[in-house]
Amino acid sequence: MVYVPESTARQKRTLLFRTDALFAALRVVGGGWMILSWMRVLPRAWRDPFYRVVAKWRRRLFGAGDVAALYAEFPIERFLP
């Protein structure tokens, strides 16, 4: 997972990866999901291996999902040729 936070022209654009990206996205989503963001206090060396396991097994844990439904509503002109 990669998260690109909003930035102004003066700020240097940063990319967040794996658990750092997850926690930044949870802050944006808000609500009950922010409860999970307390795990940011754990060192990245502990968080990222757990993230990799969940990423590896996510389809078995959560199902494949319906990606085609997402693209059906998305304007085709937004895609690069």
C-alpha positions, 0 to 999 in steps of 0.5 A: 500500500502506498499513500500520497498525502496532500501537500502544497507546492512548498511542501516536499511530497512524501510517500508513505508505505505499508503500515504508515500508509494504512494509519494515514488513510485511517486518520482520513477515514475517521470514525471507529477506524481511528481506534486502530491508529494507536498501533502507530506507537509500535516500531515499524519493524514490528508492524510491517511483518504483520502487515505483510502477512495480512497482505499475503492472506487478504483474499483468503481472509476477506474475499476477492471483492468485485473490482469490475463494479468499481470500474463500471462507475468510473469514467473511462476518460480518466484512464491513460491510454 
